[in-house]
Amino acid sequence: MELLADIVVNLALLLGIFLLRWCKIHKQATLAIFIIIMMIIDVIFILWRFGFMQR
Protein backbone atom coordinates (compact mmCIF):
# COMPACT_ATOMS: atom_id res chain seq x y z
CA MET A 1 0.00 0.00 0.00
CA GLU A 2 2.87 2.39 0.73
CA LEU A 3 4.35 1.79 -2.69
CA LEU A 4 1.02 2.60 -4.31
CA ALA A 5 0.77 5.86 -2.35
CA ASP A 6 4.31 6.84 -3.38
CA ILE A 7 3.55 6.12 -7.02
CA VAL A 8 0.36 8.20 -6.91
CA VAL A 9 2.14 11.17 -5.31
CA ASN A 10 4.94 11.10 -7.87
CA LEU A 11 2.49 10.81 -10.74
CA ALA A 12 0.62 13.83 -9.36
CA LEU A 13 3.87 15.79 -9.42
CA LEU A 14 4.56 14.78 -13.03
CA LEU A 15 0.99 15.65 -14.01
CA GLY A 16 1.51 19.09 -12.46
CA ILE A 17 4.58 19.66 -14.62
CA PHE A 18 2.67 18.75 -17.79
CA LEU A 19 -0.28 20.93 -16.73
CA LEU A 20 2.06 23.88 -16.19
CA ARG A 21 3.39 23.47 -19.72
CA TRP A 22 -0.21 23.38 -21.01
CA CYS A 23 -1.07 26.53 -19.02
CA LYS A 24 1.92 28.35 -20.50
CA ILE A 25 0.91 27.42 -24.05
CA HIS A 26 -2.76 28.38 -23.55
CA LYS A 27 -2.06 31.44 -21.36
CA GLN A 28 -4.03 30.26 -18.31
CA ALA A 29 -2.33 32.18 -15.49
CA THR A 30 -4.93 31.52 -12.80
CA LEU A 31 -4.84 27.77 -13.35
CA ALA A 32 -1.02 27.87 -13.40
CA ILE A 33 -0.92 29.58 -9.99
CA PHE A 34 -3.28 26.95 -8.56
CA ILE A 35 -1.15 24.13 -10.02
CA ILE A 36 2.04 25.64 -8.57
CA ILE A 37 0.44 25.78 -5.12
CA MET A 38 -0.70 22.16 -5.43
CA MET A 39 2.78 21.09 -6.57
CA ILE A 40 4.36 22.78 -3.53
CA ILE A 41 1.95 20.90 -1.26
CA ASP A 42 2.80 17.69 -3.15
CA VAL A 43 6.54 18.21 -2.68
CA ILE A 44 6.06 18.91 1.04
CA PHE A 45 4.05 15.68 1.31
CA ILE A 46 6.79 13.73 -0.51
CA LEU A 47 9.45 15.13 1.83
CA TRP A 48 7.31 14.34 4.88
CA ARG A 49 6.51 10.85 3.59
CA PHE A 50 10.16 9.91 3.08
CA GLY A 51 11.12 11.40 6.43
CA PHE A 52 13.24 14.35 5.33
CA MET A 53 11.20 16.82 7.38
CA GLN A 54 11.10 15.08 10.74
CA ARG A 55 11.79 17.05 13.90
Protein Blocks (a to p, Z undefined) as FASTA:
>chain_A
ZZmmmmmmmmmmmmmmmmmmmmmmnopaklmmmmmmmmmmmmmmmmmmnopacZZ
